[in-house]
C-alpha cells in the first residue's frame, strides 16, 4: 500500500481504495485495515479524517516517504540541457565536522547526482537544468570546470555505467516476464529505485543501448496499472 501511494499523484487514497488494491495482491481486507492502522502509528502514513460532507477519510504518505516521493519525482523531471563540456564541481573547504554532518552532506550531494572524485571533491557534467541549491552550503566552494582528460573516461571512473545498464536491462526483462501481481509490484519497486541512481549523463558519455528511457516508460506504464486498481468498486 505504501508503494501504491508512492506511485500516486496526489499521494492520497481512501481506505476503501487501498483495501480494494490490496485484495488485488492477495491481501485480505482485514489484514489491509490492520496494516493501515500500524502504518499510521509508525508515521509512514497520515490519516486525514472525513470532512463531514460525504468525503471519506483518506490516507497520505508520512513525512519520510513524502520526501522519498519528492526525490523520485525530481529524478524523473531532471531535464537535460545542451552540454557544452563543462562540469559542476563542489569542494569541501571546512573541516572538523562530525560523522553525521559528513554523512548528511554526502547524501545531499549524491541526491544532486554528483559523484566523489576524491575525498571532499564532487563533480558531474553540467548538463542538468535544475538549481544547484547545494552551492548554498557554507562548507562548500563550488565551480564550473572543464577536465583536461577524456570526459568519457572520467565518467566511467566515477560511475559503474556498464553494471548500471546491465541491471537496468535485467529489471526490464523481469518486469515484462512477471505477471503475478505481488512479484510484479516488487520488480517495479526495484526498477524505480534503480532509476533513482541513474547519473543522467550526456548521451556522448554513455555506453551504447543505455536503458534508462525504456525503464522510465515501463515504470510509467506500471503506474497506470496501479491507478487502474483503485477505479471502480
Residue pairs with C-beta under 8 A, 6 or more apart in sequence:
1 18
1 21
1 22
1 32
1 35
1 36
1 39
2 39
2 44
2 45
2 61
2 65
3 185
3 188
3 189
4 13
4 18
4 21
4 226
4 229
4 230
5 11
5 12
5 13
5 45
5 59
5 60
5 61
5 65
5 69
6 61
6 65
6 68
6 69
6 72
7 192
7 222
7 223
7 226
8 223
8 226
8 227
10 60
11 60
11 61
11 66
11 69
12 48
12 58
12 59
12 60
13 21
13 58
13 59
13 230
14 56
14 57
14 58
14 59
15 33
15 36
15 56
15 57
15 59
16 56
17 230
18 32
18 36
18 59
18 230
19 29
19 32
19 33
20 229
20 230
20 233
21 226
21 229
21 230
22 28
22 29
22 31
22 32
22 35
23 29
23 32
24 181
24 229
25 181
25 182
25 185
26 181
26 182
27 35
36 45
36 47
36 59
39 45
39 59
39 62
40 46
40 47
40 59
42 62
43 62
43 63
43 64
44 61
44 62
44 64
44 65
45 59
45 60
45 61
45 62
46 59
46 60
46 61
46 62
47 57
47 58
47 59
48 57
48 58
48 59
48 60
49 57
50 56
50 57
60 66
61 69
71 111
71 196
72 192
72 196
74 130
75 195
75 196
75 198
76 195
76 216
78 113
78 128
78 129
78 130
78 200
79 128
79 129
79 130
80 127
80 128
80 129
80 200
80 202
81 127
81 128
81 129
82 127
83 125
83 126
83 127
83 202
83 204
84 126
85 146
85 151
86 125
86 126
86 144
86 145
86 146
87 123
87 124
87 125
87 126
87 144
87 145
87 146
87 147
87 151
88 114
88 123
88 124
88 125
88 126
88 132
88 142
88 143
88 144
89 121
89 122
89 123
89 142
89 143
89 144
89 145
90 109
90 114
90 121
90 122
90 123
90 134
90 135
90 140
90 141
90 142
90 143
91 120
91 121
91 122
91 140
91 141
91 142
91 143
92 105
92 120
92 121
92 139
92 140
93 139
93 140
93 141
94 138
94 139
97 105
97 139
105 137
105 139
105 140
106 116
108 134
108 137
109 116
109 122
109 134
112 124
112 130
112 132
112 133
112 134
113 124
113 128
113 199
113 200
114 122
114 123
114 124
114 134
115 122
115 123
115 124
115 158
115 159
115 199
116 122
116 158
117 123
117 158
123 145
123 158
124 158
124 199
124 201
125 151
125 155
125 201
125 202
125 205
126 144
127 200
127 201
127 202
128 200
132 142
134 140
134 142
135 142
147 154
151 204
151 205
152 204
152 205
155 161
155 199
155 201
155 205
158 199
159 199
159 201
161 199
161 201
161 206
161 207
162 207
164 194
164 197
164 198
164 199
165 207
165 209
165 210
165 211
167 194
168 191
168 194
168 195
168 211
168 212
168 215
169 209
169 211
171 187
171 190
171 191
171 194
171 215
172 191
172 211
172 214
172 215
172 218
174 187
175 184
175 187
175 188
175 191
175 218
175 222
176 218
178 184
178 187
184 222
188 219
188 222
191 215
191 218
191 219
192 219
194 215
195 212
195 215
195 216
195 219
198 212
200 212
203 210
